[in-house]
Amino acid sequence: MPAYIISDLTIRDEEAIEIYRTRAAASIAQHGGRYLVRGGQVEALEGKWHPGPLIVVEFPDMERARRWYASAEYAAALDVRDAALSRNLILVDGVAS
């Protein structure tokens, strides 16, 4: 069953975000993930949530997503994350198709 990492970002540093994006993207691919949403316009339709850029990454399952998050490959991206951005990050279990 697929699993999704959903991130709501606030970009702090344009230079650092490019380094983070490159490293994060490589680590995601190594762990079987793929981007479904990577930025783009966000339009609030209901409620009080007004997120910044949203990122949605699909992994084959919850375990692969957890392994990515704890991986040495992703740790390289974390070296620059705090300079690059602040964010909220959640892991969501999908539904079987």
N, CA, C and O atoms as a CHARMM CRD file, in Angstrom:
* protein
*
  388
    1    1 MET  N      0.84500  -1.16700   0.00000 PROA 1      0.00000
    2    1 MET  CA     0.00000   0.00000   0.00000 PROA 1      0.00000
    3    1 MET  C      0.89900   1.24100   0.00000 PROA 1      0.00000
    4    1 MET  O      1.83000   1.31500   0.80200 PROA 1      0.00000
    5    2 PRO  N      0.64500   2.20900  -0.87100 PROA 2      0.00000
    6    2 PRO  CA     1.51000   3.38300  -0.92500 PROA 2      0.00000
    7    2 PRO  C      1.42400   4.21000   0.35500 PROA 2      0.00000
    8    2 PRO  O      0.45800   4.13800   1.11500 PROA 2      0.00000
    9    3 ALA  N      2.47100   4.99300   0.55600 PROA 3      0.00000
   10    3 ALA  CA     2.53600   5.92200   1.68500 PROA 3      0.00000
   11    3 ALA  C      3.02700   7.25100   1.14500 PROA 3      0.00000
   12    3 ALA  O      3.73300   7.30600   0.13800 PROA 3      0.00000
   13    4 TYR  N      2.64200   8.32200   1.82900 PROA 4      0.00000
   14    4 TYR  CA     2.93800   9.65800   1.33600 PROA 4      0.00000
   15    4 TYR  C      3.60100  10.50500   2.41500 PROA 4      0.00000
   16    4 TYR  O      3.14800  10.55400   3.55900 PROA 4      0.00000
   17    5 ILE  N      4.67100  11.16100   2.02600 PROA 5      0.00000
   18    5 ILE  CA     5.29800  12.19700   2.85200 PROA 5      0.00000
   19    5 ILE  C      4.72900  13.51200   2.34100 PROA 5      0.00000
   20    5 ILE  O      4.81800  13.80800   1.14900 PROA 5      0.00000
   21    6 ILE  N      4.15100  14.29400   3.22800 PROA 6      0.00000
   22    6 ILE  CA     3.58600  15.59200   2.85200 PROA 6      0.00000
   23    6 ILE  C      4.28500  16.65200   3.68000 PROA 6      0.00000
   24    6 ILE  O      4.35500  16.56000   4.90600 PROA 6      0.00000
   25    7 SER  N      4.79800  17.65300   2.99400 PROA 7      0.00000
   26    7 SER  CA     5.57100  18.70700   3.63800 PROA 7      0.00000
   27    7 SER  C      5.03700  20.07200   3.23600 PROA 7      0.00000
   28    7 SER  O      4.78200  20.32600   2.05900 PROA 7      0.00000
   29    8 ASP  N      4.87100  20.94200   4.21300 PROA 8      0.00000
   30    8 ASP  CA     4.45700  22.33100   4.04100 PROA 8      0.00000
   31    8 ASP  C      5.68100  23.17700   4.37600 PROA 8      0.00000
   32    8 ASP  O      6.12300  23.18200   5.52500 PROA 8      0.00000
   33    9 LEU  N      6.23800  23.89300   3.39800 PROA 9      0.00000
   34    9 LEU  CA     7.52000  24.57500   3.54800 PROA 9      0.00000
   35    9 LEU  C      7.40800  26.08700   3.72100 PROA 9      0.00000
   36    9 LEU  O      6.45900  26.71900   3.25700 PROA 9      0.00000
   37   10 THR  N      8.39100  26.63800   4.39300 PROA 10     0.00000
   38   10 THR  CA     8.67600  28.07000   4.36400 PROA 10     0.00000
   39   10 THR  C     10.14600  28.18200   3.98800 PROA 10     0.00000
   40   10 THR  O     11.01700  27.75100   4.74400 PROA 10     0.00000
   41   11 ILE  N     10.42300  28.75100   2.83900 PROA 11     0.00000
   42   11 ILE  CA    11.79900  28.85600   2.35300 PROA 11     0.00000
   43   11 ILE  C     12.49600  30.00500   3.06300 PROA 11     0.00000
   44   11 ILE  O     11.98000  31.12100   3.13600 PROA 11     0.00000
   45   12 ARG  N     13.68900  29.70300   3.58600 PROA 12     0.00000
   46   12 ARG  CA    14.49500  30.70500   4.29100 PROA 12     0.00000
   47   12 ARG  C     15.63500  31.25100   3.43200 PROA 12     0.00000
   48   12 ARG  O     15.94800  32.44000   3.49300 PROA 12     0.00000
   49   13 ASP  N     16.25300  30.38100   2.63400 PROA 13     0.00000
   50   13 ASP  CA    17.46000  30.74700   1.89300 PROA 13     0.00000
   51   13 ASP  C     17.42800  30.05900   0.53500 PROA 13     0.00000
   52   13 ASP  O     17.46000  28.83100   0.45100 PROA 13     0.00000
   53   14 GLU  N     17.36400  30.85600  -0.52600 PROA 14     0.00000
   54   14 GLU  CA    17.23700  30.31100  -1.87900 PROA 14     0.00000
   55   14 GLU  C     18.44300  29.47300  -2.28800 PROA 14     0.00000
   56   14 GLU  O     18.28000  28.46000  -2.96900 PROA 14     0.00000
   57   15 GLU  N     19.63800  29.86600  -1.89400 PROA 15     0.00000
   58   15 GLU  CA    20.84100  29.11000  -2.23500 PROA 15     0.00000
   59   15 GLU  C     20.84700  27.75500  -1.51900 PROA 15     0.00000
   60   15 GLU  O     21.09700  26.71700  -2.13200 PROA 15     0.00000
   61   16 ALA  N     20.57100  27.78500  -0.22900 PROA 16     0.00000
   62   16 ALA  CA    20.56700  26.55300   0.56400 PROA 16     0.00000
   63   16 ALA  C     19.44300  25.61700   0.13400 PROA 16     0.00000
   64   16 ALA  O     19.60000  24.39800   0.19600 PROA 16     0.00000
   65   17 ILE  N     18.31000  26.17100  -0.30100 PROA 17     0.00000
   66   17 ILE  CA    17.19700  25.30700  -0.70300 PROA 17     0.00000
   67   17 ILE  C     17.56300  24.49700  -1.94000 PROA 17     0.00000
   68   17 ILE  O     17.10600  23.36300  -2.07800 PROA 17     0.00000
   69   18 GLU  N     18.35900  25.03400  -2.82600 PROA 18     0.00000
   70   18 GLU  CA    18.77000  24.28800  -4.01600 PROA 18     0.00000
   71   18 GLU  C     19.65100  23.10300  -3.63900 PROA 18     0.00000
   72   18 GLU  O     19.51700  22.02500  -4.21800 PROA 18     0.00000
   73   19 ILE  N     20.54400  23.28900  -2.68300 PROA 19     0.00000
   74   19 ILE  CA    21.38500  22.19500  -2.20200 PROA 19     0.00000
   75   19 ILE  C     20.50500  21.13400  -1.54200 PROA 19     0.00000
   76   19 ILE  O     20.65200  19.94100  -1.80500 PROA 19     0.00000
   77   20 TYR  N     19.59800  21.58000  -0.69000 PROA 20     0.00000
   78   20 TYR  CA    18.69100  20.64800  -0.01400 PROA 20     0.00000
   79   20 TYR  C     17.86400  19.86200  -1.03200 PROA 20     0.00000
   80   20 TYR  O     17.76800  18.63800  -0.93500 PROA 20     0.00000
   81   21 ARG  N     17.26900  20.55000  -2.00300 PROA 21     0.00000
   82   21 ARG  CA    16.42400  19.89000  -3.00400 PROA 21     0.00000
   83   21 ARG  C     17.19000  18.81400  -3.76300 PROA 21     0.00000
   84   21 ARG  O     16.68000  17.71400  -3.97100 PROA 21     0.00000
   85   22 THR  N     18.40700  19.13000  -4.17300 PROA 22     0.00000
   86   22 THR  CA    19.21800  18.18000  -4.92000 PROA 22     0.00000
   87   22 THR  C     19.50500  16.93800  -4.09100 PROA 22     0.00000
   88   22 THR  O     19.34500  15.81500  -4.57000 PROA 22     0.00000
   89   23 ARG  N     19.92500  17.13700  -2.85600 PROA 23     0.00000
   90   23 ARG  CA    20.25100  16.00700  -1.98800 PROA 23     0.00000
   91   23 ARG  C     19.00900  15.20500  -1.61100 PROA 23     0.00000
   92   23 ARG  O     19.03300  13.97400  -1.61700 PROA 23     0.00000
   93   24 ALA  N     17.92700  15.90500  -1.28300 PROA 24     0.00000
   94   24 ALA  CA    16.69000  15.21000  -0.90500 PROA 24     0.00000
   95   24 ALA  C     16.14200  14.40400  -2.07900 PROA 24     0.00000
   96   24 ALA  O     15.72700  13.25800  -1.90300 PROA 24     0.00000
   97   25 ALA  N     16.13900  14.99200  -3.27300 PROA 25     0.00000
   98   25 ALA  CA    15.61500  14.30000  -4.45200 PROA 25     0.00000
   99   25 ALA  C     16.40300  13.02100  -4.73600 PROA 25     0.00000
  100   25 ALA  O     15.81700  11.98400  -5.04800 PROA 25     0.00000
  101   26 ALA  N     17.71900  13.09600  -4.63000 PROA 26     0.00000
  102   26 ALA  CA    18.54600  11.90600  -4.86700 PROA 26     0.00000
  103   26 ALA  C     18.23800  10.82000  -3.83700 PROA 26     0.00000
  104   26 ALA  O     18.15100   9.64100  -4.17800 PROA 26     0.00000
  105   27 SER  N     18.07300  11.22400  -2.57900 PROA 27     0.00000
  106   27 SER  CA    17.79300  10.22900  -1.53000 PROA 27     0.00000
  107   27 SER  C     16.40600   9.62200  -1.69900 PROA 27     0.00000
  108   27 SER  O     16.21800   8.43000  -1.45300 PROA 27     0.00000
  109   28 ILE  N     15.45500  10.41200  -2.10700 PROA 28     0.00000
  110   28 ILE  CA    14.08900   9.91400  -2.33900 PROA 28     0.00000
  111   28 ILE  C     14.09900   8.86700  -3.44900 PROA 28     0.00000
  112   28 ILE  O     13.49900   7.80200  -3.30700 PROA 28     0.00000
  113   29 ALA  N     14.77800   9.16800  -4.54800 PROA 29     0.00000
  114   29 ALA  CA    14.85100   8.22200  -5.66500 PROA 29     0.00000
  115   29 ALA  C     15.53000   6.91600  -5.24400 PROA 29     0.00000
  116   29 ALA  O     15.10100   5.83500  -5.65000 PROA 29     0.00000
  117   30 GLN  N     16.58200   7.01100  -4.43600 PROA 30     0.00000
  118   30 GLN  CA    17.29500   5.81400  -3.97900 PROA 30     0.00000
  119   30 GLN  C     16.41700   4.90200  -3.13500 PROA 30     0.00000
  120   30 GLN  O     16.67400   3.70200  -3.03900 PROA 30     0.00000
  121   31 HSD  N     15.39000   5.46200  -2.52800 PROA 31     0.00000
  122   31 HSD  CA    14.52100   4.68300  -1.65400 PROA 31     0.00000
  123   31 HSD  C     13.15900   4.39200  -2.28100 PROA 31     0.00000
  124   31 HSD  O     12.20700   4.04200  -1.58300 PROA 31     0.00000
  125   32 GLY  N     13.07700   4.53700  -3.57900 PROA 32     0.00000
  126   32 GLY  CA    11.86000   4.14800  -4.29400 PROA 32     0.00000
  127   32 GLY  C     10.74400   5.16800  -4.25700 PROA 32     0.00000
  128   32 GLY  O      9.60400   4.84900  -4.59400 PROA 32     0.00000
  129   33 GLY  N     11.05200   6.39900  -3.85300 PROA 33     0.00000
  130   33 GLY  CA    10.03000   7.43900  -3.80500 PROA 33     0.00000
  131   33 GLY  C      9.95300   8.21700  -5.10300 PROA 33     0.00000
  132   33 GLY  O     10.87800   8.19700  -5.91600 PROA 33     0.00000
  133   34 ARG  N      8.83700   8.90100  -5.28300 PROA 34     0.00000
  134   34 ARG  CA     8.67900   9.77500  -6.44900 PROA 34     0.00000
  135   34 ARG  C      7.81800  10.96600  -6.06100 PROA 34     0.00000
  136   34 ARG  O      6.87400  10.84700  -5.28000 PROA 34     0.00000
  137   35 TYR  N      8.16500  12.11400  -6.62500 PROA 35     0.00000
  138   35 TYR  CA     7.41200  13.33200  -6.35400 PROA 35     0.00000
  139   35 TYR  C      6.07100  13.29900  -7.07800 PROA 35     0.00000
  140   35 TYR  O      5.99800  12.95900  -8.25900 PROA 35     0.00000
  141   36 LEU  N      5.01700  13.65700  -6.35700 PROA 36     0.00000
  142   36 LEU  CA     3.70100  13.86400  -6.96300 PROA 36     0.00000
  143   36 LEU  C      3.39600  15.34600  -7.04300 PROA 36     0.00000
  144   36 LEU  O      2.76000  15.81000  -7.99000 PROA 36     0.00000
  145   37 VAL  N      3.85500  16.08900  -6.04300 PROA 37     0.00000
  146   37 VAL  CA     3.69200  17.54500  -5.99200 PROA 37     0.00000
  147   37 VAL  C      5.02100  18.11000  -5.52100 PROA 37     0.00000
  148   37 VAL  O      5.61200  17.61900  -4.55900 PROA 37     0.00000
  149   38 ARG  N      5.48700  19.14700  -6.20800 PROA 38     0.00000
  150   38 ARG  CA     6.76200  19.75600  -5.81600 PROA 38     0.00000
  151   38 ARG  C      6.65300  21.26200  -6.00200 PROA 38     0.00000
  152   38 ARG  O      7.12700  21.82500  -6.98900 PROA 38     0.00000
  153   39 GLY  N      6.01700  21.89300  -5.02900 PROA 39     0.00000
  154   39 GLY  CA     5.81900  23.33500  -5.12500 PROA 39     0.00000
  155   39 GLY  C      4.54800  23.61300  -5.89700 PROA 39     0.00000
  156   39 GLY  O      3.58900  22.84500  -5.83000 PROA 39     0.00000
  157   40 GLY  N      4.54200  24.68700  -6.61400 PROA 40     0.00000
  158   40 GLY  CA     3.36200  25.04200  -7.39200 PROA 40     0.00000
  159   40 GLY  C      2.40000  25.89400  -6.57100 PROA 40     0.00000
  160   40 GLY  O      2.56100  26.05700  -5.36100 PROA 40     0.00000
  161   41 GLN  N      1.42500  26.41600  -7.24100 PROA 41     0.00000
  162   41 GLN  CA     0.44600  27.30400  -6.61200 PROA 41     0.00000
  163   41 GLN  C     -0.44400  26.52900  -5.65400 PROA 41     0.00000
  164   41 GLN  O     -0.89900  25.42700  -5.96300 PROA 41     0.00000
  165   42 VAL  N     -0.68500  27.11100  -4.50000 PROA 42     0.00000
  166   42 VAL  CA    -1.58200  26.52700  -3.49200 PROA 42     0.00000
  167   42 VAL  C     -2.78200  27.45800  -3.34900 PROA 42     0.00000
  168   42 VAL  O     -2.62400  28.66800  -3.18900 PROA 42     0.00000
  169   43 GLU  N     -3.95900  26.89500  -3.40500 PROA 43     0.00000
  170   43 GLU  CA    -5.19300  27.67000  -3.25200 PROA 43     0.00000
  171   43 GLU  C     -5.99500  27.08000  -2.10600 PROA 43     0.00000
  172   43 GLU  O     -6.43500  25.93200  -2.17700 PROA 43     0.00000
  173   44 ALA  N     -6.18400  27.86000  -1.05200 PROA 44     0.00000
  174   44 ALA  CA    -6.98700  27.40300   0.08800 PROA 44     0.00000
  175   44 ALA  C     -8.46300  27.48400  -0.29400 PROA 44     0.00000
  176   44 ALA  O     -8.94500  28.53900  -0.70700 PROA 44     0.00000
  177   45 LEU  N     -9.16900  26.38300  -0.15800 PROA 45     0.00000
  178   45 LEU  CA   -10.58800  26.34800  -0.49200 PROA 45     0.00000
  179   45 LEU  C    -11.47800  26.43700   0.74000 PROA 45     0.00000
  180   45 LEU  O    -12.56300  27.01400   0.67900 PROA 45     0.00000
  181   46 GLU  N    -11.02700  25.86800   1.86100 PROA 46     0.00000
  182   46 GLU  CA   -11.79600  25.90600   3.10400 PROA 46     0.00000
  183   46 GLU  C    -10.83600  25.94800   4.28200 PROA 46     0.00000
  184   46 GLU  O     -9.67100  25.57000   4.16400 PROA 46     0.00000
  185   47 GLY  N    -11.33000  26.40500   5.39700 PROA 47     0.00000
  186   47 GLY  CA   -10.55900  26.36200   6.62900 PROA 47     0.00000
  187   47 GLY  C     -9.54700  27.48200   6.76000 PROA 47     0.00000
  188   47 GLY  O     -9.51200  28.41300   5.95600 PROA 47     0.00000
  189   48 LYS  N     -8.72400  27.37100   7.79400 PROA 48     0.00000
  190   48 LYS  CA    -7.77800  28.42300   8.13600 PROA 48     0.00000
  191   48 LYS  C     -6.33300  28.07100   7.78600 PROA 48     0.00000
  192   48 LYS  O     -5.42100  28.84300   8.08200 PROA 48     0.00000
  193   49 TRP  N     -6.11500  26.91900   7.16300 PROA 49     0.00000
  194   49 TRP  CA    -4.76700  26.50500   6.79400 PROA 49     0.00000
  195   49 TRP  C     -4.36300  27.21800   5.50800 PROA 49     0.00000
  196   49 TRP  O     -5.04500  27.11300   4.48900 PROA 49     0.00000
  197   50 HSD  N     -3.25500  27.94000   5.56400 PROA 50     0.00000
  198   50 HSD  CA    -2.71900  28.64400   4.40000 PROA 50     0.00000
  199   50 HSD  C     -1.26200  28.24400   4.23900 PROA 50     0.00000
  200   50 HSD  O     -0.35200  28.98800   4.60500 PROA 50     0.00000
  201   51 PRO  N     -1.05500  27.04800   3.68300 PROA 51     0.00000
  202   51 PRO  CA     0.30600  26.52600   3.60000 PROA 51     0.00000
  203   51 PRO  C      1.16500  27.26700   2.59600 PROA 51     0.00000
  204   51 PRO  O      0.67200  27.94200   1.69100 PROA 51     0.00000
  205   52 GLY  N      2.47300  27.11700   2.78800 PROA 52     0.00000
  206   52 GLY  CA     3.43200  27.57200   1.79200 PROA 52     0.00000
  207   52 GLY  C      3.51500  26.52200   0.70300 PROA 52     0.00000
  208   52 GLY  O      2.57200  25.75700   0.50100 PROA 52     0.00000
  209   53 PRO  N      4.63700  26.47800  -0.00100 PROA 53     0.00000
  210   53 PRO  CA     4.79600  25.44300  -1.01600 PROA 53     0.00000
  211   53 PRO  C      4.62100  24.05200  -0.40400 PROA 53     0.00000
  212   53 PRO  O      5.13100  23.77200   0.68000 PROA 53     0.00000
  213   54 LEU  N      3.90000  23.19600  -1.10600 PROA 54     0.00000
  214   54 LEU  CA     3.66500  21.83300  -0.63500 PROA 54     0.00000
  215   54 LEU  C      4.46800  20.84400  -1.46600 PROA 54     0.00000
  216   54 LEU  O      4.62700  20.99900  -2.67600 PROA 54     0.00000
  217   55 ILE  N      4.96500  19.83300  -0.78400 PROA 55     0.00000
  218   55 ILE  CA     5.67300  18.73800  -1.42400 PROA 55     0.00000
  219   55 ILE  C      4.93800  17.45300  -1.03200 PROA 55     0.00000
  220   55 ILE  O      4.64900  17.23500   0.14500 PROA 55     0.00000
  221   56 VAL  N      4.64100  16.61400  -2.01000 PROA 56     0.00000
  222   56 VAL  CA     4.04100  15.30500  -1.75100 PROA 56     0.00000
  223   56 VAL  C      4.90800  14.26800  -2.46600 PROA 56     0.00000
  224   56 VAL  O      5.11100  14.32800  -3.67900 PROA 56     0.00000
  225   57 VAL  N      5.41000  13.32400  -1.68300 PROA 57     0.00000
  226   57 VAL  CA     6.24300  12.25300  -2.21900 PROA 57     0.00000
  227   57 VAL  C      5.55900  10.92500  -1.92600 PROA 57     0.00000
  228   57 VAL  O      5.12700  10.67200  -0.80100 PROA 57     0.00000
  229   58 GLU  N      5.46700  10.08800  -2.94100 PROA 58     0.00000
  230   58 GLU  CA     4.87200   8.76400  -2.78800 PROA 58     0.00000
  231   58 GLU  C      5.98400   7.72500  -2.65500 PROA 58     0.00000
  232   58 GLU  O      6.94300   7.71900  -3.42700 PROA 58     0.00000
  233   59 PHE  N      5.83600   6.85500  -1.67000 PROA 59     0.00000
  234   59 PHE  CA     6.71900   5.70200  -1.48700 PROA 59     0.00000
  235   59 PHE  C      5.87900   4.44300  -1.64100 PROA 59     0.00000
  236   59 PHE  O      4.66000   4.48900  -1.47500 PROA 59     0.00000
  237   60 PRO  N      6.51700   3.31500  -1.95800 PROA 60     0.00000
  238   60 PRO  CA     5.75200   2.07400  -2.12700 PROA 60     0.00000
  239   60 PRO  C      4.96700   1.66500  -0.87700 PROA 60     0.00000
  240   60 PRO  O      3.89900   1.06200  -0.98400 PROA 60     0.00000
  241   61 ASP  N      5.49900   1.99600   0.31400 PROA 61     0.00000
  242   61 ASP  CA     4.81900   1.63100   1.55600 PROA 61     0.00000
  243   61 ASP  C      5.39400   2.44400   2.71600 PROA 61     0.00000
  244   61 ASP  O      6.37800   3.16600   2.55600 PROA 61     0.00000
  245   62 MET  N      4.77000   2.31700   3.87500 PROA 62     0.00000
  246   62 MET  CA     5.17800   3.07500   5.06300 PROA 62     0.00000
  247   62 MET  C      6.62300   2.74300   5.46300 PROA 62     0.00000
  248   62 MET  O      7.39200   3.63200   5.82900 PROA 62     0.00000
  249   63 GLU  N      6.97500   1.47400   5.39000 PROA 63     0.00000
  250   63 GLU  CA     8.32000   1.07400   5.81400 PROA 63     0.00000
  251   63 GLU  C      9.39600   1.69900   4.94000 PROA 63     0.00000
  252   63 GLU  O     10.42200   2.14500   5.45200 PROA 63     0.00000
  253   64 ARG  N      9.17900   1.73800   3.62900 PROA 64     0.00000
  254   64 ARG  CA    10.17300   2.37100   2.72900 PROA 64     0.00000
  255   64 ARG  C     10.27300   3.85800   3.02300 PROA 64     0.00000
  256   64 ARG  O     11.36900   4.41600   2.98800 PROA 64     0.00000
  257   65 ALA  N      9.15700   4.50900   3.31000 PROA 65     0.00000
  258   65 ALA  CA     9.18600   5.93500   3.64900 PROA 65     0.00000
  259   65 ALA  C      9.95100   6.15800   4.94200 PROA 65     0.00000
  260   65 ALA  O     10.74700   7.09200   5.03900 PROA 65     0.00000
  261   66 ARG  N      9.72200   5.32300   5.92200 PROA 66     0.00000
  262   66 ARG  CA    10.45300   5.44300   7.20000 PROA 66     0.00000
  263   66 ARG  C     11.95200   5.19300   7.01500 PROA 66     0.00000
  264   66 ARG  O     12.77900   5.88500   7.60800 PROA 66     0.00000
  265   67 ARG  N     12.29600   4.19800   6.18600 PROA 67     0.00000
  266   67 ARG  CA    13.71600   3.92300   5.93300 PROA 67     0.00000
  267   67 ARG  C     14.37700   5.10800   5.23500 PROA 67     0.00000
  268   67 ARG  O     15.51600   5.45400   5.54700 PROA 67     0.00000
  269   68 TRP  N     13.66600   5.73300   4.28800 PROA 68     0.00000
  270   68 TRP  CA    14.20300   6.93500   3.64400 PROA 68     0.00000
  271   68 TRP  C     14.46400   8.01500   4.68300 PROA 68     0.00000
  272   68 TRP  O     15.54900   8.59500   4.71700 PROA 68     0.00000
  273   69 TYR  N     13.48300   8.28600   5.52400 PROA 69     0.00000
  274   69 TYR  CA    13.59200   9.37000   6.50500 PROA 69     0.00000
  275   69 TYR  C     14.77200   9.16200   7.45600 PROA 69     0.00000
  276   69 TYR  O     15.39400  10.13100   7.89000 PROA 69     0.00000
  277   70 ALA  N     15.08000   7.91300   7.78100 PROA 70     0.00000
  278   70 ALA  CA    16.16200   7.59200   8.70800 PROA 70     0.00000
  279   70 ALA  C     17.48400   7.29500   7.99000 PROA 70     0.00000
  280   70 ALA  O     18.46100   6.92100   8.63900 PROA 70     0.00000
  281   71 SER  N     17.53000   7.45300   6.67800 PROA 71     0.00000
  282   71 SER  CA    18.69400   7.02500   5.89400 PROA 71     0.00000
  283   71 SER  C     19.87100   7.99500   5.97400 PROA 71     0.00000
  284   71 SER  O     19.71300   9.18300   6.25500 PROA 71     0.00000
  285   72 ALA  N     21.04000   7.44800   5.72100 PROA 72     0.00000
  286   72 ALA  CA    22.26100   8.25200   5.62400 PROA 72     0.00000
  287   72 ALA  C     22.17500   9.18800   4.42200 PROA 72     0.00000
  288   72 ALA  O     22.69100  10.30500   4.46600 PROA 72     0.00000
  289   73 GLU  N     21.52700   8.73700   3.35300 PROA 73     0.00000
  290   73 GLU  CA    21.39100   9.57900   2.15600 PROA 73     0.00000
  291   73 GLU  C     20.57700  10.83300   2.46900 PROA 73     0.00000
  292   73 GLU  O     20.94500  11.93100   2.05100 PROA 73     0.00000
  293   74 TYR  N     19.48400  10.68000   3.19500 PROA 74     0.00000
  294   74 TYR  CA    18.67700  11.84600   3.54700 PROA 74     0.00000
  295   74 TYR  C     19.38000  12.70100   4.60000 PROA 74     0.00000
  296   74 TYR  O     19.19800  13.91800   4.62700 PROA 74     0.00000
  297   75 ALA  N     20.17200  12.08400   5.45900 PROA 75     0.00000
  298   75 ALA  CA    20.91900  12.84000   6.47000 PROA 75     0.00000
  299   75 ALA  C     21.81400  13.88600   5.81600 PROA 75     0.00000
  300   75 ALA  O     22.03100  14.95400   6.38800 PROA 75     0.00000
  301   76 ALA  N     22.34100  13.59500   4.61500 PROA 76     0.00000
  302   76 ALA  CA    23.16600  14.57700   3.90300 PROA 76     0.00000
  303   76 ALA  C     22.35100  15.82400   3.55700 PROA 76     0.00000
  304   76 ALA  O     22.88300  16.93400   3.57200 PROA 76     0.00000
  305   77 ALA  N     21.07000  15.65000   3.24600 PROA 77     0.00000
  306   77 ALA  CA    20.19900  16.80000   2.97500 PROA 77     0.00000
  307   77 ALA  C     19.88700  17.56300   4.25300 PROA 77     0.00000
  308   77 ALA  O     19.74900  18.78600   4.23700 PROA 77     0.00000
  309   78 LEU  N     19.78000  16.84200   5.35000 PROA 78     0.00000
  310   78 LEU  CA    19.46000  17.48700   6.62900 PROA 78     0.00000
  311   78 LEU  C     20.55500  18.44100   7.08800 PROA 78     0.00000
  312   78 LEU  O     20.29700  19.35500   7.87100 PROA 78     0.00000
  313   79 ASP  N     21.78500  18.22900   6.59800 PROA 79     0.00000
  314   79 ASP  CA    22.88800  19.12100   6.95200 PROA 79     0.00000
  315   79 ASP  C     22.58600  20.57900   6.59600 PROA 79     0.00000
  316   79 ASP  O     23.06700  21.49400   7.26500 PROA 79     0.00000
  317   80 VAL  N     21.79600  20.79500   5.55000 PROA 80     0.00000
  318   80 VAL  CA    21.48800  22.16300   5.10800 PROA 80     0.00000
  319   80 VAL  C     20.02700  22.54400   5.30200 PROA 80     0.00000
  320   80 VAL  O     19.64800  23.68300   5.03100 PROA 80     0.00000
  321   81 ARG  N     19.20700  21.61900   5.76100 PROA 81     0.00000
  322   81 ARG  CA    17.76700  21.87400   5.84400 PROA 81     0.00000
  323   81 ARG  C     17.41500  23.09000   6.68500 PROA 81     0.00000
  324   81 ARG  O     16.65000  23.94300   6.23400 PROA 81     0.00000
  325   82 ASP  N     17.95100  23.19100   7.89000 PROA 82     0.00000
  326   82 ASP  CA    17.54500  24.28300   8.77300 PROA 82     0.00000
  327   82 ASP  C     17.90900  25.65100   8.21400 PROA 82     0.00000
  328   82 ASP  O     17.20100  26.62800   8.45800 PROA 82     0.00000
  329   83 ALA  N     19.00300  25.73100   7.46700 PROA 83     0.00000
  330   83 ALA  CA    19.35200  26.98900   6.80700 PROA 83     0.00000
  331   83 ALA  C     18.42800  27.24700   5.61900 PROA 83     0.00000
  332   83 ALA  O     18.11300  28.39600   5.31000 PROA 83     0.00000
  333   84 ALA  N     17.99900  26.18000   4.96000 PROA 84     0.00000
  334   84 ALA  CA    17.20900  26.28300   3.73800 PROA 84     0.00000
  335   84 ALA  C     15.74000  26.58800   3.97600 PROA 84     0.00000
  336   84 ALA  O     15.13600  27.37800   3.25000 PROA 84     0.00000
  337   85 LEU  N     15.15800  25.94700   5.01400 PROA 85     0.00000
  338   85 LEU  CA    13.70700  26.02800   5.15900 PROA 85     0.00000
  339   85 LEU  C     13.26300  25.63000   6.55600 PROA 85     0.00000
  340   85 LEU  O     14.02200  25.05500   7.33700 PROA 85     0.00000
  341   86 SER  N     12.03200  25.95000   6.84000 PROA 86     0.00000
  342   86 SER  CA    11.32800  25.37600   7.99200 PROA 86     0.00000
  343   86 SER  C     10.12800  24.65300   7.39400 PROA 86     0.00000
  344   86 SER  O      9.66800  24.98600   6.30200 PROA 86     0.00000
  345   87 ARG  N      9.62600  23.65700   8.12600 PROA 87     0.00000
  346   87 ARG  CA     8.53200  22.89300   7.54200 PROA 87     0.00000
  347   87 ARG  C      7.77800  22.08400   8.56100 PROA 87     0.00000
  348   87 ARG  O      8.24200  21.83800   9.67400 PROA 87     0.00000
  349   88 ASN  N      6.60600  21.68200   8.14600 PROA 88     0.00000
  350   88 ASN  CA     5.81700  20.66300   8.82500 PROA 88     0.00000
  351   88 ASN  C      5.87700  19.44900   7.91400 PROA 88     0.00000
  352   88 ASN  O      5.76400  19.57800   6.69500 PROA 88     0.00000
  353   89 LEU  N      6.05400  18.27300   8.50000 PROA 89     0.00000
  354   89 LEU  CA     6.22200  17.05600   7.71200 PROA 89     0.00000
  355   89 LEU  C      5.38500  15.95200   8.33200 PROA 89     0.00000
  356   89 LEU  O      5.45600  15.71100   9.53700 PROA 89     0.00000
  357   90 ILE  N      4.58700  15.27800   7.50200 PROA 90     0.00000
  358   90 ILE  CA     3.77800  14.15800   7.98300 PROA 90     0.00000
  359   90 ILE  C      3.95100  12.96200   7.05600 PROA 90     0.00000
  360   90 ILE  O      4.28900  13.10800   5.88100 PROA 90     0.00000
  361   91 LEU  N      3.71400  11.78400   7.60600 PROA 91     0.00000
  362   91 LEU  CA     3.69100  10.53800   6.85900 PROA 91     0.00000
  363   91 LEU  C      2.27400   9.99900   6.92100 PROA 91     0.00000
  364   91 LEU  O      1.70100   9.84900   8.00000 PROA 91     0.00000
  365   92 VAL  N      1.71200   9.70600   5.74600 PROA 92     0.00000
  366   92 VAL  CA     0.31300   9.28000   5.65600 PROA 92     0.00000
  367   92 VAL  C      0.24500   7.94500   4.91500 PROA 92     0.00000
  368   92 VAL  O      0.84700   7.78600   3.85200 PROA 92     0.00000
  369   93 ASP  N     -0.48100   7.00200   5.47400 PROA 93     0.00000
  370   93 ASP  CA    -0.71700   5.72000   4.82100 PROA 93     0.00000
  371   93 ASP  C     -1.75800   5.91800   3.72200 PROA 93     0.00000
  372   93 ASP  O     -2.79000   6.54900   3.94800 PROA 93     0.00000
  373   94 GLY  N     -1.48700   5.37600   2.53000 PROA 94     0.00000
  374   94 GLY  CA    -2.42600   5.48800   1.43600 PROA 94     0.00000
  375   94 GLY  C     -3.44200   4.37100   1.46700 PROA 94     0.00000
  376   94 GLY  O     -3.57500   3.66500   2.46600 PROA 94     0.00000
  377   95 VAL  N     -4.15300   4.21600   0.37800 PROA 95     0.00000
  378   95 VAL  CA    -5.14900   3.14200   0.25900 PROA 95     0.00000
  379   95 VAL  C     -4.72400   2.21200  -0.86000 PROA 95     0.00000
  380   95 VAL  O     -4.11200   2.64000  -1.83900 PROA 95     0.00000
  381   96 ALA  N     -5.04600   0.95900  -0.71200 PROA 96     0.00000
  382   96 ALA  CA    -4.73400  -0.01600  -1.75100 PROA 96     0.00000
  383   96 ALA  C     -5.60500   0.25900  -2.97000 PROA 96     0.00000
  384   96 ALA  O     -6.78700   0.58000  -2.85100 PROA 96     0.00000
  385   97 SER  N     -5.00200   0.12600  -4.13100 PROA 97     0.00000
  386   97 SER  CA    -5.78200   0.40200  -5.35500 PROA 97     0.00000
  387   97 SER  C     -6.45900  -0.83600  -5.89400 PROA 97     0.00000
  388   97 SER  O     -7.14700  -0.76900  -6.91200 PROA 97     0.00000
